[in-house]
Amino acid sequence: MKVSVVIPSYNEATYIGRLLEDLSQQDFDSFEVIVSDAESKDKTSDVVKNYSDKLDIKLVSSPPKGPANGRNLGAKNAKGKWLLFLDADVEIDDPKFIKKLIAKSDQNNWQTASAKIDPSRGTLKERIGMRANYRYIKLLARTKHPVAPGWCILTKREVFEKHLGFNEKIQFGEDYDYVTRVGDHGYGFVEDTYYYVDFRRAREEGWRLTVKAILNEVYRHTHGYNLENNPYKYEFGKHEKRK
């Protein structure tokens, strides 16, 4: 098995089917999908099971302890040489998305990578904010402390295991923490493919999310890039349904 796609989920019945459908259209043969579900109270498991005839898919579950726990559990059940972590509300239009991620990473000897974020389905303000955020994480990719959002992180299994996966003590920013810790093994952005991000969190939390993200970054840079004791939290599974 070349790639294991790991998707943490908690009450994602409204969104996850969209991503699974996109994955079923991928022009790539050697991949499996692991949905790591945090005992959802909605129909997430039913949606996942409906894709058993289209995908090599497995559903694993554990109590809701946050995205880091979900990703780590999925990785433990994965068989792939590469682990591709995607959030349940991501959309992928490019049928060669996985193929391009792997090819570009192999070509550049990247052990961890992410892809281009396309914000085109948001409002003007959302698009501006997302483009600014993308430029920021691209800038950090050139430093000793690169970051990438948990929406899309590709990483070699051996690197993931060597660094003990995502830090489950971190409640906000565990994705940035992981990439910072493994970045010296080789890291980069694949810019000839892209994924869409759902703006639901930004719409639910409004300006508070922006402020929290900025304060979290200030904390990260001023506390030795260690986020274990940061005061900011992420409410896993609390999202409005798509309209």
C-alpha positions as CSV (number, residue, x, y, z in Angstrom):
1,M,0.0,0.0,0.0
2,K,1.5,3.3,-1.1
3,V,-0.8,5.9,0.6
4,S,-3.1,5.8,3.6
5,V,-5.6,8.7,3.7
6,V,-6.5,9.4,7.3
7,I,-9.6,11.5,8.1
8,P,-10.5,12.4,11.7
9,S,-14.2,13.0,12.1
10,Y,-16.7,13.9,14.8
11,N,-20.3,14.6,13.7
12,E,-19.3,15.1,10.1
13,A,-22.2,13.4,8.3
14,T,-23.0,16.6,6.5
15,Y,-19.5,17.0,5.0
16,I,-17.5,13.8,4.9
17,G,-19.5,12.3,2.0
18,R,-18.3,15.1,-0.3
19,L,-14.7,14.3,0.5
20,L,-15.1,10.6,0.1
21,E,-16.8,11.1,-3.3
22,D,-13.8,13.2,-4.3
23,L,-11.4,10.5,-3.2
24,S,-13.3,7.9,-5.1
25,Q,-12.6,9.8,-8.3
26,Q,-8.8,9.9,-7.7
27,D,-6.6,8.6,-10.6
28,F,-4.4,6.7,-8.2
29,D,-4.6,2.9,-7.5
30,S,-2.6,2.2,-4.4
31,F,-4.4,4.0,-1.5
32,E,-6.7,3.2,1.4
33,V,-8.9,5.5,3.5
34,I,-9.1,5.4,7.3
35,V,-11.9,7.3,8.9
36,S,-11.0,7.8,12.5
37,D,-14.4,8.7,14.1
38,A,-14.8,10.1,17.6
39,E,-18.0,8.2,18.4
40,S,-20.2,10.6,16.3
41,K,-23.7,11.2,17.4
42,D,-25.0,11.8,13.8
43,K,-24.9,9.5,10.7
44,T,-21.2,9.8,10.0
45,S,-20.6,6.1,10.2
46,D,-23.5,5.4,7.8
47,V,-22.1,7.8,5.3
48,V,-18.7,6.1,5.5
49,K,-20.1,2.6,5.1
50,N,-21.9,3.7,2.0
51,Y,-18.5,4.1,0.3
52,S,-17.3,0.6,1.0
53,D,-18.0,-0.4,-2.6
54,K,-16.1,2.7,-4.0
55,L,-13.1,2.8,-1.8
56,D,-10.8,0.6,0.2
57,I,-12.1,2.2,3.4
58,K,-12.0,1.4,7.1
59,L,-13.9,3.0,10.0
60,V,-12.2,3.0,13.4
61,S,-13.5,4.8,16.5
62,S,-12.5,6.1,19.9
63,P,-13.9,8.7,22.4
64,P,-13.8,12.3,21.3
65,K,-10.3,13.5,22.4
66,G,-9.5,15.9,19.6
67,P,-8.1,15.9,16.1
68,A,-4.6,14.8,17.2
69,N,-5.9,11.7,18.8
70,G,-8.1,10.9,15.8
71,R,-5.2,11.3,13.4
72,N,-2.9,9.1,15.5
73,L,-5.5,6.4,15.9
74,G,-6.0,6.4,12.1
75,A,-2.3,6.2,11.5
76,K,-2.0,3.1,13.8
77,N,-4.5,1.3,11.6
78,A,-3.0,2.4,8.3
79,K,-0.8,0.3,6.0
80,G,0.6,3.0,3.7
81,K,4.2,4.1,3.2
82,W,2.8,7.6,3.1
83,L,0.1,9.1,5.4
84,L,-2.1,11.8,4.0
85,F,-4.1,13.6,6.7
86,L,-7.2,15.4,5.4
87,D,-10.0,17.1,7.3
88,A,-13.5,15.8,6.8
89,D,-14.7,19.1,5.2
90,V,-12.0,19.4,2.6
91,E,-12.9,19.3,-1.1
92,I,-10.7,18.0,-3.9
93,D,-11.5,18.7,-7.6
94,D,-8.3,17.5,-9.1
95,P,-8.5,13.7,-9.8
96,K,-4.6,13.6,-9.8
97,F,-4.4,15.2,-6.4
98,I,-2.8,12.3,-4.6
99,K,-0.6,11.4,-7.6
100,K,0.8,14.9,-7.8
101,L,1.5,15.1,-4.0
102,I,3.5,11.9,-4.1
103,A,5.3,12.6,-7.3
104,K,6.4,16.1,-6.3
105,S,7.5,14.9,-2.8
106,D,9.5,12.1,-4.2
107,Q,11.1,14.4,-6.8
108,N,12.2,16.9,-4.1
109,N,13.0,14.3,-1.4
110,W,10.3,15.9,0.9
111,Q,9.4,13.7,3.8
112,T,6.4,15.9,4.6
113,A,4.4,18.2,2.3
114,S,1.1,20.1,1.9
115,A,-0.7,21.4,-1.1
116,K,-2.0,24.8,-2.4
117,I,-5.1,26.1,-0.7
118,D,-7.8,27.4,-3.1
119,P,-10.1,29.8,-1.2
120,S,-12.2,30.7,-4.3
121,R,-15.5,29.4,-2.9
122,G,-15.5,31.9,0.0
123,T,-16.6,35.6,0.2
124,L,-14.2,38.3,-0.8
125,K,-13.1,38.9,2.8
126,E,-12.7,35.1,3.4
127,R,-10.6,34.8,0.2
128,I,-8.3,37.7,1.2
129,G,-7.9,36.2,4.7
130,M,-7.1,32.7,3.3
131,R,-4.6,34.0,0.8
132,A,-2.8,36.0,3.5
133,N,-2.6,32.9,5.7
134,Y,-1.3,30.9,2.8
135,R,1.5,33.4,2.1
136,Y,2.4,33.3,5.8
137,I,2.7,29.5,5.9
138,K,4.6,29.6,2.6
139,L,7.0,32.1,4.2
140,L,7.5,29.9,7.2
141,A,8.3,27.0,5.0
142,R,11.7,28.6,4.3
143,T,12.6,28.8,8.0
144,K,13.6,26.2,10.6
145,H,10.0,26.2,11.9
146,P,7.7,25.4,9.0
147,V,4.0,24.9,9.5
148,A,1.0,23.5,7.6
149,P,-2.7,23.3,8.4
150,G,-4.2,20.0,9.4
151,W,-6.6,20.3,6.4
152,C,-3.9,18.6,4.3
153,I,-0.6,17.1,5.6
154,L,1.3,14.4,3.7
155,T,4.1,12.7,5.6
156,K,6.2,9.5,5.5
157,R,5.1,6.9,7.9
158,E,8.7,6.4,9.2
159,V,9.0,10.1,10.0
160,F,5.6,10.1,11.7
161,E,6.5,7.2,13.9
162,K,10.0,8.5,14.7
163,H,8.4,11.7,16.0
164,L,5.5,9.9,17.8
165,G,2.8,11.5,15.6
166,F,0.7,14.4,16.6
167,N,1.1,15.7,20.2
168,E,-2.2,14.9,21.9
169,K,-1.5,17.3,24.7
170,I,-2.0,20.2,22.4
171,Q,-5.6,21.4,22.0
172,F,-5.0,24.1,19.3
173,G,-2.2,24.1,16.8
174,E,-1.2,20.4,16.9
175,D,-0.9,20.5,13.1
176,Y,1.6,23.4,13.1
177,D,3.5,21.6,16.0
178,Y,3.9,18.4,14.0
179,V,5.2,20.0,10.8
180,T,7.6,22.1,12.9
181,R,9.0,19.0,14.5
182,V,9.5,17.0,11.3
183,G,10.4,19.9,8.9
184,D,14.1,19.3,9.0
185,H,13.6,15.9,7.3
186,G,12.6,17.8,4.1
187,Y,9.4,19.8,3.7
188,G,7.6,21.7,0.9
189,F,4.4,22.8,-0.8
190,V,3.0,21.2,-3.9
191,E,1.6,24.1,-5.9
192,D,0.5,22.3,-9.1
193,T,-2.6,20.9,-7.3
194,Y,-4.9,22.3,-4.8
195,Y,-7.8,21.7,-2.3
196,Y,-10.7,23.7,-1.1
197,V,-11.3,24.7,2.5
198,D,-14.7,25.0,4.0
199,F,-15.1,28.4,5.8
200,R,-17.6,27.1,8.4
201,R,-15.3,27.7,11.4
202,A,-14.6,31.2,10.3
203,R,-18.3,31.9,9.8
204,E,-19.2,30.4,13.2
205,E,-16.5,32.1,15.3
206,G,-16.0,35.2,13.2
207,W,-13.3,37.6,14.3
208,R,-12.7,35.5,17.4
209,L,-11.1,32.8,15.4
210,T,-8.7,35.2,13.7
211,V,-7.7,36.7,17.0
212,K,-7.2,33.3,18.6
213,A,-5.0,32.2,15.6
214,I,-2.9,35.3,15.8
215,L,-2.4,35.0,19.6
216,N,-1.6,31.3,19.3
217,E,1.1,32.2,16.8
218,V,2.5,34.8,19.1
219,Y,2.6,32.3,21.9
220,R,4.2,29.7,19.6
221,H,7.0,32.0,18.6
222,T,7.6,33.3,22.2
223,H,7.5,29.9,23.9
224,G,10.1,27.9,22.0
225,Y,7.6,26.6,19.5
226,N,6.0,24.4,22.2
227,L,2.2,24.6,22.3
228,E,1.5,22.1,25.1
229,N,0.5,24.8,27.6
230,N,-1.0,27.3,25.2
231,P,-4.4,28.6,26.6
232,Y,-6.3,28.3,23.3
233,K,-8.6,25.4,22.6
234,Y,-10.4,23.9,19.6
235,E,-14.0,22.6,20.0
236,F,-13.8,19.3,18.1
237,G,-17.1,18.4,16.3
238,K,-19.0,21.6,17.0
239,H,-20.0,22.9,13.6
240,E,-23.1,24.1,11.9
241,K,-24.5,21.9,9.1
242,R,-23.9,23.0,5.6
243,K,-26.8,24.9,4.1
